[in-house]
């Protein structure tokens, strides 16, 4: 994996146990061997989800200060940056 500047930025995944789209993103992060911090949006992350994206939908992935929404878009961006 080529080292990029963004790979050094912290990654957070706002997720929920009931969310199949969140599992897709988790699987991709694991496949790419990227360290990330999971944030349970069901428990204490819901307000943060709304603040970041203006919506209640998850998953949301942050890479540093960048906010990505929608599992398909998140996975596409992860592959573009880290594959």
C-alpha positions in Angstrom: 0.0 0.0 0.0 1.5 3.3 -1.0 1.8 5.7 1.9 -0.3 8.8 1.4 -0.7 11.9 3.5 -4.3 11.0 4.3 -3.3 7.5 5.6 -1.8 9.2 8.6 -5.0 11.1 9.4 -7.3 9.5 12.0 -10.3 7.6 10.6 -13.6 7.4 12.5 -16.5 5.3 11.5 -19.9 6.3 12.9 -21.8 3.1 12.9 -24.7 1.1 14.4 -25.1 -2.6 15.2 -28.3 -2.9 13.1 -26.7 -1.3 10.0 -25.8 -3.5 7.0 -24.2 -0.6 5.2 -22.0 0.0 8.2 -20.8 -3.6 8.0 -19.9 -3.1 4.4 -17.7 -0.2 5.3 -16.1 -2.0 8.3 -15.3 -5.0 6.0 -13.6 -2.7 3.5 -11.6 -0.9 6.3 -10.5 -4.4 7.5 -9.7 -5.6 4.0 -7.5 -2.5 3.4 -5.9 -3.0 6.9 -6.8 0.6 7.9 -6.9 1.4 11.6 -10.1 3.3 12.6 -12.1 4.3 15.6 -15.7 3.0 15.7 -18.2 5.4 17.2 -21.5 3.8 18.2 -24.1 6.2 16.7 -26.9 4.4 18.6 -25.4 5.2 22.0 -23.6 8.5 22.2 -22.8 9.4 18.6 -26.2 10.5 17.3 -25.7 14.2 18.0 -22.3 14.0 16.4 -23.7 12.3 13.3 -26.2 15.1 12.8 -23.6 17.8 13.4 -21.2 16.2 10.9 -23.6 15.5 8.1 -26.9 17.3 8.8 -28.7 14.0 8.7 -29.4 10.9 10.9 -28.2 8.4 8.3 -25.1 6.2 9.0 -22.5 5.2 8.1 -20.4 8.3 8.2 -16.7 8.1 7.9 -14.3 10.9 8.8 -10.7 11.0 7.6 -9.1 13.9 9.5 -11.5 16.8 9.0 -13.1 15.3 5.9 -16.6 13.9 6.2 -17.8 11.1 3.9 -21.4 9.8 3.7 -23.1 6.9 2.0 -21.5 3.4 2.1 -21.0 3.2 -1.7 -19.2 6.6 -1.8 -17.2 5.8 1.3 -15.9 2.5 -0.1 -15.1 4.1 -3.5 -13.1 6.8 -1.8 -11.2 4.3 0.5 -10.3 2.2 -2.6 -9.2 5.3 -4.5 -6.9 6.5 -1.6 -5.6 3.3 -0.1 -5.5 0.5 -2.7 
